[in-house]
């Protein structure tokens, strides 16, 4: 069984939001014109994009994936995808707690839309992780039995760079240590820090050691290792993460996002190779590649395993 905890749902709504930036290239139909400019396929409707994702998961033998609405306000798109394939897709959503009506937006996302995880990007939206509005996100997640994803460390959004959009991110906001008060206050809420902390690996391990509800995901190429002195290898990263968190708090993620590139199989193959070299046993690998996903995002309703062929 293989589940992917970190994929992006680049819907028509995603491109329409990008097109509203004053620096965006002119686009008569953003959901067609902007992907064309990038060399990507147009997403079509949420249902069509959901179908394509499931076809892609089938092709690679992936049972379930968490898809993130990758701009605030696009919750309905990923909710439609999940409603179409509830046994295969779990919905996450980017959430800006500095925008008005925090409680109302969270209630609709967790309740009406049945999304499983709120995704916070403090560097992007310029808020502190000990802000009262962040505690409100954790409170809503605890009330609904949901998870919270918190992007820490370095933040780079490739699609914005390629379209010439400004990336005015304040990476000082993304320290995993600033996450500790909220994580400690809501111990039943699973917290996922992607990319092993994206350059703040030591601080992520410290936060996880202090708060047993803090997890990491393994997504992307983890190019942040170049910031370490001396640079870490992926073997080093997994070895240290396993020593502190154990396999029970590590979730596999690919950071897959657009088509025609599709699901990033080389990420999975590289990480399988690392865990084999480290000698992690079958139950430990099963937790990282499947079981932890079901615990954090919830079991799939009437789930059927993906075709492994």
Secondary structure in CASP SS format (residue, H / E / C, confidence):
PFRMAT SS
TARGET T0000
AUTHOR 0000-0000-0000
METHOD secondary structure of the structure
MODEL  1
X C 1.00
X C 1.00
X E 1.00
X E 1.00
X E 1.00
X E 1.00
X E 1.00
X E 1.00
X E 1.00
X C 1.00
X C 1.00
X H 1.00
X H 1.00
X H 1.00
X H 1.00
X H 1.00
X H 1.00
X H 1.00
X H 1.00
X C 1.00
X C 1.00
X C 1.00
X C 1.00
X C 1.00
X C 1.00
X C 1.00
X C 1.00
X C 1.00
X C 1.00
X H 1.00
X H 1.00
X H 1.00
X H 1.00
X H 1.00
X H 1.00
X H 1.00
X H 1.00
X H 1.00
X C 1.00
X C 1.00
X C 1.00
X C 1.00
X C 1.00
X C 1.00
X C 1.00
X H 1.00
X H 1.00
X H 1.00
X H 1.00
X H 1.00
X H 1.00
X H 1.00
X H 1.00
X H 1.00
X H 1.00
X H 1.00
X H 1.00
X H 1.00
X H 1.00
X H 1.00
X C 1.00
X C 1.00
X C 1.00
X E 1.00
X E 1.00
X E 1.00
X E 1.00
X E 1.00
X E 1.00
X C 1.00
X C 1.00
X C 1.00
X C 1.00
X C 1.00
X H 1.00
X H 1.00
X H 1.00
X H 1.00
X H 1.00
X H 1.00
X H 1.00
X H 1.00
X H 1.00
X H 1.00
X C 1.00
X C 1.00
X C 1.00
X C 1.00
X E 1.00
X E 1.00
X E 1.00
X E 1.00
X E 1.00
X E 1.00
X C 1.00
X C 1.00
X C 1.00
X C 1.00
X C 1.00
X C 1.00
X C 1.00
X H 1.00
X H 1.00
X H 1.00
X H 1.00
X H 1.00
X H 1.00
X H 1.00
X H 1.00
X H 1.00
X H 1.00
X H 1.00
X C 1.00
X C 1.00
X C 1.00
X C 1.00
X E 1.00
X E 1.00
X E 1.00
X E 1.00
X C 1.00
X H 1.00
X H 1.00
X H 1.00
X H 1.00
X C 1.00
X C 1.00
X C 1.00
X C 1.00
X C 1.00
X C 1.00
X H 1.00
X H 1.00
X H 1.00
X H 1.00
X H 1.00
X H 1.00
X H 1.00
X H 1.00
X H 1.00
X H 1.00
X H 1.00
X H 1.00
X H 1.00
X C 1.00
X C 1.00
X E 1.00
X E 1.00
X E 1.00
X E 1.00
X C 1.00
X C 1.00
X C 1.00
X C 1.00
X C 1.00
X C 1.00
X C 1.00
X H 1.00
X H 1.00
X H 1.00
X H 1.00
X H 1.00
X C 1.00
X C 1.00
X C 1.00
X C 1.00
X C 1.00
X C 1.00
X C 1.00
X C 1.00
X H 1.00
X H 1.00
X H 1.00
X C 1.00
X C 1.00
X H 1.00
X H 1.00
X H 1.00
X H 1.00
X H 1.00
X H 1.00
X H 1.00
X H 1.00
X H 1.00
X H 1.00
X C 1.00
X C 1.00
X C 1.00
X C 1.00
X C 1.00
X E 1.00
X E 1.00
X E 1.00
X H 1.00
X H 1.00
X H 1.00
X H 1.00
X C 1.00
X C 1.00
X C 1.00
X H 1.00
X H 1.00
X H 1.00
X H 1.00
X H 1.00
X H 1.00
X H 1.00
X H 1.00
X H 1.00
X H 1.00
X C 1.00
X C 1.00
X C 1.00
X E 1.00
X E 1.00
X E 1.00
X E 1.00
X C 1.00
X C 1.00
X C 1.00
X C 1.00
X C 1.00
X H 1.00
X H 1.00
X H 1.00
X H 1.00
X H 1.00
X C 1.00
X C 1.00
X C 1.00
X C 1.00
X C 1.00
X C 1.00
X H 1.00
X H 1.00
X H 1.00
X H 1.00
X H 1.00
X H 1.00
X H 1.00
X H 1.00
X H 1.00
X H 1.00
X H 1.00
X H 1.00
X C 1.00
X H 1.00
X H 1.00
X H 1.00
X E 1.00
X E 1.00
X C 1.00
X C 1.00
X C 1.00
X C 1.00
X E 1.00
X C 1.00
X C 1.00
X C 1.00
X C 1.00
X C 1.00
X C 1.00
X C 1.00
X C 1.00
X H 1.00
X H 1.00
X H 1.00
X H 1.00
X H 1.00
X H 1.00
X H 1.00
X H 1.00
X H 1.00
X H 1.00
X H 1.00
X H 1.00
X H 1.00
X H 1.00
X C 1.00
X C 1.00
X C 1.00
X H 1.00
X H 1.00
X H 1.00
X H 1.00
X H 1.00
X H 1.00
X H 1.00
X H 1.00
X H 1.00
X H 1.00
X H 1.00
X H 1.00
X H 1.00
X H 1.00
X H 1.00
X H 1.00
X C 1.00
X C 1.00
X C 1.00
X C 1.00
X C 1.00
X C 1.00
X C 1.00
X C 1.00
X C 1.00
X C 1.00
X C 1.00
X C 1.00
END
